[in-house]
Every structure is written in structure tokens, then in C-alpha cells.
Amino acid sequence: MPFQRFAPLAAARGSLRARLLALALLPLLGVLPLLGLILLLWGNTAIDRLLIGKVRSDLAVAQGYFERVQAEVGSGTLAVAHSHRLQRALGRPAELAALLEAERQAQRLDFLRLLPPDAAQHGSGPLASIALTGPAELRRLDPALAERARVHLVPTRNAAPTARTVEDRALLLTTLAPVHDDQGRRLGWLQGGVMLNRNLGFIDHINEIVYPEGSLPFGSQGTATLFLDDVRVTTNVRLFADPGQVTEGEQRAIGTRVSVAVREAVLGRGETWLDRAFVVKDWYVSAYLPLADAQGTRVGMLYVGYLEQPFTWAKYAVLASIGVIFFAVMIVTAWWSLRAAGLIYRPLERMTATLQRVEHGELTARVGPFTAPGEGRRVSESGRAPQEITHLATTLDHLLDVIDDKTRALQRWGEELDLKVAERTRELEVSHASLRAAQQQLVRSEKLAAIGQLTASIAHEVNNPIAVIQGNLDLLRLLLGAAAEPARAELRLIDEQIERMRLIVTQLLQFARPNEFAGYVEPLDVREVIGASLVLVNHLLQRQHIRVERHDQATRQVAINRQELQQVLINLLVNAAQAMPEGGRIEIHSGDCADGGNEGGNDGVIVSVTDSGPGLDEATLARLFEPFFTTKRDGNGLGLWISRGLLERYGGELQASVRPASEGSGARFTVRLPAA
């Protein structure tokens, strides 16, 4: 059928919608959720880092205050040791005891006593050192301190197993200051310090400095703790919710212990813990700092942290809000993308359906107008299509009208030609038998003349709408720009069909007047064109079990139209295959040739196609390139005649010969072309 060339468009109808929808939805359903997931993961990590950064700064504040207290204990004790009042009270026990008690209270120390000159000197200096003291030493300092330091261990979740039930050691901040007389002789040592066990005022003050009221959002609560080894000896972490049931000291989680993981990291490896940790009964964003005595032995920990759950709920709320926003944006964008894609594929589907109807014989089928009154854009079922698609549809209808008219005219002229031929045949039948050959030649000449006239008319009428379609298609691609990418495959298919129509018109003209119409000339590599031609006839060669041997030695390029050279080579290969219906061998040689045709020159290219068939007799060789001469039942006798005409138009030639007997039977066709 004349419209069979539109079959690929019709076959692509089912894929057009799917491709456009895939191009519209895949970025939304794939990229946007992935970006949302990345943002959620990044947000979760960023919030966690902010929480860790917050507790790190809180620990720095608590550590600074702790060191300031150490400095105050050291400087206060040193000031008393260097005071004139202390030197004057030496040797007066009652006055010395009263003075030390008054200074202890003034310096807010838990103990202040005078030691002999030979007392140990560790811990002396401007800063008070941390010391782990046993119960016997505490009783010597003050029996009340020994009682206050006694802590009953409370079973704690995740703590290391232990057989102890009581912690009676004390964590002290203590310092030794030398006492000298006027001549600089050392008279003794003044020891002062603070016990950290159950020092609620000290730990509460740290908590107020680090977490003042209103500093933590979302109702979170901050806590501070001092550990002796892994036991909480002073803390504001609450163990009981109702303060009316127990005293202030019993209400706190004194005697509970830290988890195994924290103990191993901080006390075991000396690391600073900055992470979430389970504290008594809740999860806290926690910071643990190891505390070492004067010898560098880790004896305890300083802890600050705040309740994690309020921040967790706030974090989940923020992340959920981000997820909802991304989902809403994805839904809205998907709806818009589907609507925009529909404005392209619906008109194209309509044009494709029209071509399919024409292919099935409904020659009057047309796309038809679907432009809204008073508007310049075409309207599809659910929106407006681009104006370029409107022009494309209009041009397609016009092309179908032209093709239909020319097809009907061609059929009518064909019938008239048949009548004339039949009439002339009847006239010639009464003539002498010797005129029969001339009569047949005359019929063929009449047909060629009629075909030439029809072809020229068709070429003129068809080339105009082809140019209009090509121009509007180029304008459509230029105006749409990146928006035409979803329909790239369909637009390329339209380009191919337009080029195919041009080629058909050109071939018709070449058939009628082969010496007047030449194709686009370009430099070609003969070896590449041979390979492309073999691909096109490969199915025929395989079906007839024909083996191909190639000997490519050509190095020069030739100036000829690619399609026409390929047409000549395919014609020679098909003829060779038809000469060997039971199988055989085809040899293809290519090489450079000089003016005289000798191989090895550089003035042209020679290509030979040799088969292993029955060969050609002298009579056949004599008429082989005459029009309408054929040895086949179903041949038209024009293939070799057209091929020779095509080559001669570019300065080449086509020759036929019989293969030498020394090389076996068969025919050889030689193509010579000048170099580009």
C-alpha cells in the first residue's frame, strides 16, 4: 500500500503515552522521595549533632565552675596559712581552734586543720586537688563527714555487677598550704578542703549555672552529677517523683550507678563521653568527664546532661513536617506533570491513530480541526496543546489530501494507459510477426514516458507539502527546546518518514530519467558501504546458505551519493544470491586503481562482486545492461540498467564478465569509481 510507510508511527502509539508519563513521573517518584529521604536523614543527623554540641558546651561550663571551686579552696586555704592572725595564734590552742573554725566557715570549707611540718605535701599548690579518702581518714577529719559520706548503693539498670552494698569513701577537694614564721621557717601545714559526697548545694549551683530556668526548650530538664568511681555521690537527678514521701537527700538518685558502657569509656579509657546515655530511669543527652587525683588516677566523673525525650518528640515533629511538605509538593507536581504531558501525547496519539486508519485503507481519514473558537492554540480533551503541534496536524491533513488526490489521479491515468496499450496492442496484433518485438519495445517506451510525466507531476506536488511539514517540524523543535525532549523519539520518527518520502520521490524520478537526477554527493569509504550493504542482505544470504568472503584493500574515498552506491551494491549481491539458489560463495574485492584500472594506483577505487553460480553466456553478456532484459521469471530487467546509469552519472562504470575457468564457474561484476 502507498501508506505502509506510516506503520512504525502506528505501532508506536502504545509507547508514546507510556514514555511521556514515565518521563514526567519517574523524576517525581524517584528523585523527589530520594531527596526527601536524604533531607530527613541529614536533618536527623544535624539535630543529633546540635544536641551533642549543646551538651559539650554545657560540660565546658560545668568544668569551668568546678575548676573555679578548686581555685577558691586552694586560694582560701593559702590566704589563711599566710595570715598574721594564724601566726599569732600558734602556741595558743584555744585561740587557734577558734580561728580555724571561723576561717573554715568564712571560706565555706568542710574542714580546716593544722598539720605538723613533716606531714605529706601532696596536693599543695594554688588549686585544690581531688582526693579519694577512706572512712578512717574521714573520721580523723570529722566524724560527721564520715557519716555524711556513707552512701547505700541502689540497684541500677545497666550497671556493672558488684557485691558491695555501701560506698563509705569520700571524694574531697583538698589542699595543703605551708605555714611559716617571720624568719621563713616552716611551722606546719594548713589543710583545707570540701567533701563532694552529698554536697547538694555545690551540685545544685553547677546545675543552675549550666541550666538556668528556661534555658531548655520543650520542657526538658537539665541535671548535674558527681561520681565517686561509678557511684553517684551527689546529684540532682531525681529517684522519686513525689518529694513529699522522702527527704530532699533521699529523693535524689544518690547511690545509683553509671552504666557499664560509660564506666568503661570514661573511667577505663579516660575518654570524655558525649552521647545519649541511660540515666537511672530515662535517656539523657549526656556528657561525662573523668576526674583524676594528684597522681593522675581516675577516681570519679563530672556529669551534665538534659532529658532527651522532649527533643526527640520535637525532632520527630520537625522531620514529619518536612516529610508532609515533600509529599504534598510531590503530589501537586505529579498532577501538574501529568496534565502537561497529556497536552503533548493526546494530539500526537490522534495523529498516529489517523495514520493507522489510512494504513488500513481508510484513505479519507483526517486528523480534523480541534481548535477552540477564537483561540490560536489547539484544545485537547483536558487542556491546550502547543501551537506547533496544531500546525503539524494541519500540514499532515494537507499532505494526506495531496497524496489521496495524486493516488487517484495515478490510478486513473494508469487505467487510461492500460486502455491505450490494449488498443495499440490490438492494432499491432494484425501486423507481421517481425514487428512484434518492436511493438513490445514501444509499449515499454510508452510506459516509461507516461511514468516520467506522472512522476514529475507527483514530485512537484508532493515535495511542497513535504517541505511544509519539515519546516513546521523544525520550528516545533526550535520553539519547544528542552520541552520537546519527552517526544524526541516520535519527532525523530517523523523526520525519518519525511526523508523516506523524499527518497521515494527521488527514486521515481531516477527510474523515469536516471541521468537527470543525482543524489547528495559526499566522500565515502567503500569498505564501510560494503559492510552496511551486507547487513541489509544478510537474511537472504543466510537463508540460502551463501558464504561471503571479503578482501578489503581500498584506501581511497569516492565521491557519490551513499544511498545510490548502496543501491548498486545491494542489487549486485541480490543478483548473485539469486544465481545460487542451492547455496554457494560470494567474493567481494575492493582496492585502489589507476587510470588504466591497474590495482595499486591512487586515482580511483574498484569493487568486484564474484559468485560461484552457473555464470553468463555470450548472448546474455551482450544484452545484460539493456532495459527490460531479464533472465528471471519475476524480474523487470531494470536493475542493472539503473545501476549502470547511477554510476555513470558520477563518472564511474559497471562491467560484467565471466569468471576465469581456473578460478571456477560464476559471474563477476566490476564497479569502478573515481576517487574523491
Secondary structure, DSSP 8 states (H G I E B T S, - for coil): -TTGGGHHHHHTHHHHHHHHHHHHHHIIIIIHHHHHHHHHHHHHHHHHHHHHHHHHHHHHHHHHHHHHHHHHHHHHHHHHHT-HHHHHHTT-HHHHHHHHHHHHHHTT-SEEEEE-TTS--TTBSSS-EEEEE-HHHHHHH-HHHHHHH-EE----TTB---S--EE--EEEEEEEEEEE-TT--EEEEEEEEEE-TT-HHHHHHHHHHHS-TT-SSTT--EEEEEEETTEEEEE--BS-S-TTSS-HHHHB-TT-B-BHHHHIIIIIT---EEEEEEETTEEEEEEEEEEE-TTS-EEEEEEEEEESHHHHHHHHHHHHHHHHHHHHHHHHHHHHHHHHHHHHHHHHHHHHHHHHHHHTT-TT------B-TT-SSBEETTEE--HHHHHHHHHHHHHHHHHHHHHHHHHHHHHHHHHHHHHHHHHHHTS-GGGHHHHHHHHHHHHHHHHHHHHHHHHHHHHHHHHHHHHHHHHHHHHHGGGGGGGHHHHHHHHHHHHHHHHHHHHHHHHH-TTT-----EEEEHHHHHHHHHHHHHHHHHHTTEEEEEEE---SEEEE-HHHHHHHHHHHHHHHHHT-TT-EEEEEEEEEE-TT--BT-SSEEEEEEEE-SS---HHHHHHTTSTT--SSSS--S-HHHHHHHHHHHTT-EEEEEE--GGG-S-EEEEEEEEB-
